[in-house]
Amino acid sequence: MTDAVAGAIPRAARRRAPSHGTAGRLGLYAFLVVSALFFAIPLLIAFNTSLKPMDEIRQGSLFALPAAPTLEAWDKAWFSACTGLFCDGLHVGFWNSVKILVPSVILSILVSALNGYALAQWRFRGANLILTLLMLGAFIPYQVILYPLVKVFSTLSLYGTLPGIVLIHVIFGLPVLTLIFRNFYAGLPEELVKAARVDGAGFFRIFLQIMLPMSLNILMVALILQVTGIWNDYLLGLIFAGRENLPMTVQLNNIVNTTTGEVEYNVDMAATLLAAIPPLVVYFLSGRYFVRGIASGAVKG
């Protein structure tokens, strides 16, 4: 009898435990569903509106599905929407954004990785001062220094040029990315660097052949941060890119806020979604590496 009672107590406890876990799990799922709907509903409305002709939009049925879905608004947003004085659509701004994005991301990540490696693994005089200045730079609003930058870039004949806007994005990306790489490399065993030095490897050889191959996850973190930040940038592109290099976000603003005659909400929504697709694609393709990079120490310290 005693053995039966003793055996029954753990079984009863095991039967009761899942009830608490189930309730908490259901609450968590409900919170996640509500959070997802909070962000998904506006996106679905925008997509739904972009497929409607203007006759349906005038009826005011915001949540109704399009009776006659069409991609005319997407075609107009890409090829013929007016972005100011010219009506060439968003495809011009798309390629301008690509020309700005690719060199900016590559240069900012490589330079930041090199800086983070030097600050973490190579002890030299003034390293702490440089780290402090980088931390200050990471928290200073760039609006504060826009005017001095305009004057400096004008003096250097870089204002309103493609190299100028690329250099701007590299400069503003350095503080945060350097801190991220520095924290990551500081968590790696110092014995790796010491063993490489014993074998005769120098600064750049250790960085290129040992550190970079080990940095895939953290590189993906930096890639997503830079792609998202640079692609979605509006203010810096408007001020420093020049008329010939205006990015997609500036042209999107021109489409939405400057119009003559009827406001074409379907074209506005299609243009907005077109501008949002590239960073979403990058995230979905490399999102798992982003999570791994965060877990491996991307933002610790």
N, C-alpha and C positions, 0 to 999 in steps of 0.2 A: 504493500500500500504506500509506504514511504517513497519507494522508488518511483511509483506511478505519479505521486503528487509532485515530486522533484522534477520529473520529466515533463509534467504538464505546465509548470510555471514558465520555463523558457519558451515553450511553444506558444503560450498565451501572450508572452511579452513580444515574441516575434510576430504574432498576428496583429497586435496593437500598434507596433512601430510603423508599419507602412501607412497607417491612416494619417499620422502626422506628416510623414514625408510626402504623401499624395496631396494633402491639402496645400502644403508649401509649394509643391511642384506645379499644381494647378494655378496657384496665385502667380507664380513666376511666369508661366505660359501666358496667362491673361495679360500681365503687364507687358510682355514682349509683343503680343499680338496688338495691343492698343498702341504701343510705341511704333510698331511697323505701320499700322494704319495711319497714324498721325503724319508720317512722312510720305506714305504711298498714295494716299487719297489726292493730295494736290498734284502729284505726278501723273496719276491716272486721269484727272480732270484735264490737265494740260494736253496729254496725249489724245484724249477723247475730243477735245476742242480742235486740235490740229487736223483731225480727220473730217470735220464737218464743213460743209459749204456755208457761206455767210447767211444764206436764207434760213438755215436751221438755227444758227447762232442768234439771229434776231428774235427768234421765238422765246428766248430766255430759258430754254430747257438745259440747264447746266449739267445735270447728272444723266440726262437721257443719252442713250447710245446713238451714234449717227445713223440716220435712216439710209443715207446714200454716201457711205464713206469714200473719200477721195484723197489722193496724195498731191493734189494741185497746190495746196498751201506749202507743203514740203518742197516741191519743185520751185515755187516762186521764192521761198525763203533762201534757197541755196543758190539760185541762178539769177534772179531778177529783182529781188527786193531792194528798195532804195536805202542806202546806208549813208546818206548825206547828199552830196552833189552827184554821185554816180549811182546807178541802179544795176549793179553787177551781182547782187546777192552776197551771201555769207562765204562763198567759196574763196573769195579773195582774202578775207580775214582769216579763214582757216589756214591757208598756206602761209600767211604772215605769222600766225601763231606757231605753226610747226617750225618755221625758220628761227623763231625766237626761242622756242622750247628746247629743241634738241641740243644746241651748243650750250645753252644755259644750264641744263640738267647735267650734262656730261662734265663740264668744267667745274661746276659747284660741288658735285659729288666727289670728283677726284681730288680737288684741292682740299676739301673738308676732310676726306679720309686721310690724306697725307698729313694735314695739320693735327688731326686727332691722334694718329699714330705717333707723331713726334712728341706731342704733349703727354701721352700716356706711357710710352716705352723708352723715350730718350730724355734723360734728366739734363737740363742745361740751365744756365743762369737766366733768370727772367721768365721762366716757364709759368710760374704762378701769376706773375703780373699779366702776361699775355692771356691766360685763362680768365682772369678777372675782367680784363677789358672785353673779351669775347662775351662774357656773361652780361656785362653792361650793354654791349651792342645788341644782344638778343632781346633786351627789354625796352630799348629806346624806340618810341613810335617813329616810323620813317617819315611821317608827315612833318616832324620837327626839322628834319634836315633836307627837305626837298629843295628849298630855294638855294642853299649853298651848293647842293649837288648840281642844280641847273647852271649856276655860275661856273663851277669847276668844269663841267662837261662842255659848256660853251667855249671856255678858254682852250680846252684840248681838242676842239672841233669834233667832239663825239656826240653832241646834243642833236637829237632827231635822226640818229643813224642806227642801223641794225647792230653794229658792234657796241654802240653805246647802251642800248636797252639790254643786250646780253650781259654786258659788264655790270649793269645795275642789278640784275637778278642774281648774278654770281655773288656780288658784294653782300646783298641782303640775305642770301641763303647761307653764307659762311658761319655766322655765329651759332645758330641752332644746330646745324649739321655737324660742325666741329665738336660741339659739346656731346652730341649723340655718339659720334665715332670715338671720341676720347673716352667716354664711359664704357663703351664696348671693348675697346682695346685694353683699357685698364683692368678689365676682368679676365684677360687671357694670361696664362702663366708666363712669367718673365723668363723662365728657363728656355722657352722657344727662341727668344731673341738672343739670349746668352749663348745657346748652342750654335745658332747661326753665325754669331760673331766669331766663335772659336773656329768654325769651318771657313772663315775668311770672307763671309758675306758682309757687304756694306749696307748703308742706310736704305738705298733705293732697291737693292736686290732683295733684302728682307721684306720690304714693303710689297714689292710686286710678286714675289714667288711664295711668300709665306702668309702674309697678312691678308692680302686681297682674296686669295682662294678660300680663306676661312670666313670671309665677310659677306657671303651671299645673302643671308637673312637681313643683316643690317643694311646692306646696299639696297635691298628691296624696300625697306622702311624709308630710306632717304629718297629713293626713286619716287615712291608714291607721294611723299610730302612735297617734293619739288614739282612734280608734274601737276599735282592739284593746285599748289600755290601759284605757279607761274601761269598755267593755263587759265585759271579763274581771275588772274589779276586784271584790274581795270585802270586804277589810278596811275601806276607807273607806266603802263603802256600808252595811256593817253598823253602823259607829259613828255616821256623820253623817246618814244618810238618814232615819231615823225609821221607825216601824212602818208608816206609811201609804205610804212611798215605797221600800220594800225592793226592790233590783234583782233581776234574774233569777238572778244567781249566788248570792245569799243564799238564795233560795227553793230553788234546786237543791240546795244543801248541806242544807237542811232535809228535802228529799225523800229524799236518799241516806242521811243519818245518823240521822234520827228516823223510826222506823216501829214499828207494833204488829203482832204476828202474823208472818206469813210475809214474808220479804224478797223483794220483787218486782224481780228483777234486770232483767227486760225493761223495766219502767217506768223504772228508774234509768238504763239505757242510752239509752232514748228521750229522757228529760229532758236527759241530758248532750249528746246530739246536737242537740236543739232549741236549747240554749243556745249551741252552737258555730256554728250555721249563719249568723247575721247577720254576724259579722266575716269569715267565709269568703267570703260573697257580696260584701262590700265589696272584699276583696282581689282576687277573681277579676275583678271589674268594672273595677278601677283598677290592677291589678298592673303593667301595662306602663308606666304613668306613674310608678309607684314606682321601677322600674329606671332609667328615664330621669332621674328626680330625683336618685337616688344617683350616676349617672354624670355629671350636670351640676354636681356639687359639693355635694350635700346634707350630706355628712358629712366634708368635707375641712377642713383648717385646724386 
